[in-house]
Amino acid sequence: MIHFLETQIANNEGFMVQNGKIYLVMTIVSIILIGLFIYVASIDKKVAQLEKK
C-alpha cells in the first residue's frame, strides 16, 4: 500500500515537471504573493499616515 502511494506521488510530480506546468504554477503563485506584499505595504503606509494625524 505504501509503495503504491509513493509511486502515485512520483508520477504526479513527474507529470507536472514533464509538461512544464510547474513553472506556470510557480509564476502565478509568485505574482499573487508579490501583489499581496505590495497591498499590505500600501495599507501599512496609509495606517501610519492616519496615526500621525
Backbone as a chain_set.jsonl record, in Angstrom:
{"seq": "MIHFLETQIANNEGFMVQNGKIYLVMTIVSIILIGLFIYVASIDKKVAQLEKK", "coords": {"N": [[0.82, -1.198, 0.0], [1.881, 1.284, 0.876], [3.975, 1.517, -0.912], [2.569, 1.772, -3.293], [1.362, 4.295, -2.921], [3.657, 5.914, -2.83], [4.54, 5.576, -5.43], [2.444, 6.776, -6.843], [2.718, 9.444, -5.977], [5.231, 10.061, -7.026], [4.655, 9.802, -9.752], [2.812, 11.886, -10.119], [4.396, 14.147, -9.578], [6.222, 13.94, -11.649], [4.539, 14.303, -13.821], [3.752, 17.017, -13.621], [6.221, 18.287, -13.954], [7.088, 17.292, -16.404], [5.3, 18.351, -18.274], [5.824, 21.009, -18.013], [4.207, 22.597, -16.555], [4.604, 23.155, -13.925], [6.23, 25.355, -13.764], [4.582, 27.376, -14.656], [2.618, 27.364, -12.65], [4.193, 28.067, -10.415], [4.972, 30.626, -11.209], [2.514, 32.002, -11.247], [1.772, 31.783, -8.533], [3.882, 33.22, -7.396], [3.42, 35.796, -8.452], [0.956, 36.392, -7.263], [1.704, 36.399, -4.533], [3.581, 38.513, -4.484], [1.888, 40.608, -5.181], [0.193, 40.6, -2.924], [2.025, 41.321, -0.9], [2.694, 43.917, -1.733], [0.187, 45.13, -1.49], [-0.281, 44.909, 1.299], [1.844, 46.458, 2.22], [1.099, 48.963, 1.219], [-1.282, 49.425, 2.624], [-0.247, 49.499, 5.217], [1.281, 51.815, 5.039], [-0.733, 53.739, 4.684], [-2.121, 53.481, 7.104], [-0.146, 54.276, 8.881], [0.052, 56.97, 8.167], [-2.465, 57.867, 8.982], [-2.234, 57.476, 11.727], [-0.441, 59.442, 12.43], [-1.937, 61.753, 12.295]], "CA": [[0.0, 0.0, 0.0], [2.747, 2.454, 0.948], [4.716, 1.566, -2.172], [1.633, 2.29, -4.296], [1.227, 5.739, -2.703], [4.909, 6.54, -3.24], [4.554, 5.563, -6.892], [1.491, 7.794, -7.284], [3.305, 10.756, -5.736], [6.308, 10.225, -8.008], [4.041, 10.003, -11.066], [2.217, 13.214, -10.153], [5.477, 15.122, -9.694], [6.746, 13.822, -12.997], [3.549, 14.868, -14.738], [3.831, 18.476, -13.581], [7.509, 18.726, -14.475], [7.183, 16.923, -17.815], [4.507, 19.251, -19.1], [6.26, 22.374, -17.804], [3.159, 23.344, -15.875], [5.076, 23.551, -12.599], [6.764, 26.708, -13.891], [3.421, 28.257, -14.748], [2.014, 27.431, -11.314], [5.086, 28.838, -9.553], [4.902, 32.019, -11.652], [1.248, 32.566, -10.787], [1.857, 31.901, -7.077], [4.802, 34.32, -7.107], [2.74, 37.053, -8.769], [-0.049, 36.616, -6.22], [2.391, 36.758, -3.293], [4.131, 39.859, -4.645], [0.738, 41.518, -5.103], [-0.244, 40.687, -1.535], [3.005, 42.099, -0.154], [2.529, 45.321, -2.117], [-1.074, 45.583, -0.894], [-0.083, 45.063, 2.751], [2.73, 47.601, 2.414], [0.343, 50.197, 0.991], [-2.208, 49.576, 3.756], [0.574, 49.911, 6.353], [1.636, 53.215, 4.814], [-1.938, 54.545, 4.93], [-2.4, 53.438, 8.543], [0.887, 55.115, 9.518], [-0.324, 58.378, 7.939], [-3.614, 58.166, 9.841], [-1.789, 57.525, 13.108], [0.239, 60.717, 12.65], [-2.951, 62.811, 12.415]], "C": [[0.861, 1.258, 0.0], [3.529, 2.62, -0.347], [3.833, 2.145, -3.277], [1.487, 3.798, -4.163], [2.49, 6.482, -3.125], [5.005, 6.614, -4.759], [3.617, 6.625, -7.441], [2.067, 9.196, -7.106], [4.404, 11.032, -6.759], [5.735, 10.488, -9.4], [3.436, 11.392, -11.176], [3.283, 14.296, -10.289], [6.048, 15.11, -11.101], [5.817, 14.445, -14.015], [3.652, 16.377, -14.791], [5.129, 18.97, -14.213], [7.609, 18.437, -15.971], [6.447, 17.923, -18.694], [4.918, 20.711, -18.938], [5.241, 23.22, -17.065], [3.6, 23.808, -14.488], [5.608, 24.974, -12.647], [5.624, 27.73, -13.979], [2.771, 28.439, -13.381], [2.876, 28.284, -10.39], [5.086, 30.318, -9.933], [3.639, 32.687, -11.134], [1.261, 32.763, -9.278], [2.765, 33.065, -6.694], [4.148, 35.671, -7.363], [1.707, 37.381, -7.701], [0.611, 37.047, -4.923], [2.987, 38.158, -3.361], [3.017, 40.894, -4.556], [0.241, 41.685, -3.679], [0.721, 41.511, -0.689], [2.891, 43.592, -0.473], [1.264, 45.898, -1.489], [-0.916, 45.831, 0.606], [0.814, 46.258, 3.037], [1.981, 48.916, 2.216], [-0.655, 50.455, 2.117], [-1.432, 50.053, 4.986], [0.955, 51.38, 6.239], [0.449, 54.131, 5.116], [-2.268, 54.6, 6.421], [-1.399, 54.309, 9.286], [0.56, 56.587, 9.345], [-1.503, 58.769, 8.815], [-3.205, 58.262, 11.296], [-1.096, 58.846, 13.43], [-0.756, 61.849, 12.882], [-3.613, 62.844, 13.754]], "O": [[0.615, 2.187, -0.77], [3.722, 3.739, -0.822], [4.306, 2.924, -4.104], [1.487, 4.511, -5.166], [2.408, 7.56, -3.713], [5.493, 7.601, -5.308], [3.958, 7.308, -8.408], [1.92, 10.043, -7.987], [4.485, 12.136, -7.296], [6.272, 11.307, -10.145], [3.537, 12.02, -12.23], [3.095, 15.259, -11.033], [6.324, 16.164, -11.674], [6.276, 15.057, -14.979], [3.642, 16.965, -15.873], [5.127, 19.968, -14.933], [8.152, 19.246, -16.724], [6.944, 18.294, -19.757], [4.409, 21.571, -19.657], [5.401, 24.437, -16.963], [3.029, 24.75, -13.939], [5.459, 25.724, -11.682], [5.721, 28.824, -13.425], [2.415, 29.556, -13.005], [2.356, 29.13, -9.663], [5.191, 31.176, -9.057], [3.687, 33.812, -10.638], [0.811, 33.799, -8.788], [2.454, 33.815, -5.769], [4.31, 36.595, -6.566], [1.597, 38.532, -7.28], [0.128, 37.972, -4.27], [2.904, 38.911, -2.391], [3.185, 41.939, -3.928], [-0.096, 42.795, -3.267], [0.292, 42.31, 0.143], [2.983, 44.43, 0.424], [1.271, 47.032, -1.01], [-1.37, 46.853, 1.119], [0.575, 46.996, 3.993], [2.2, 49.875, 2.957], [-0.846, 51.603, 2.516], [-1.91, 50.918, 5.72], [0.95, 52.105, 7.234], [0.616, 55.182, 5.736], [-2.651, 55.65, 6.936], [-1.77, 55.01, 10.228], [0.763, 57.378, 10.267], [-1.541, 59.882, 9.339], [-3.779, 59.059, 12.038], [-1.154, 59.319, 14.565], [-0.447, 62.806, 13.593], [-4.483, 63.682, 13.991]]}, "num_chains": 1, "name": "protein.A"}
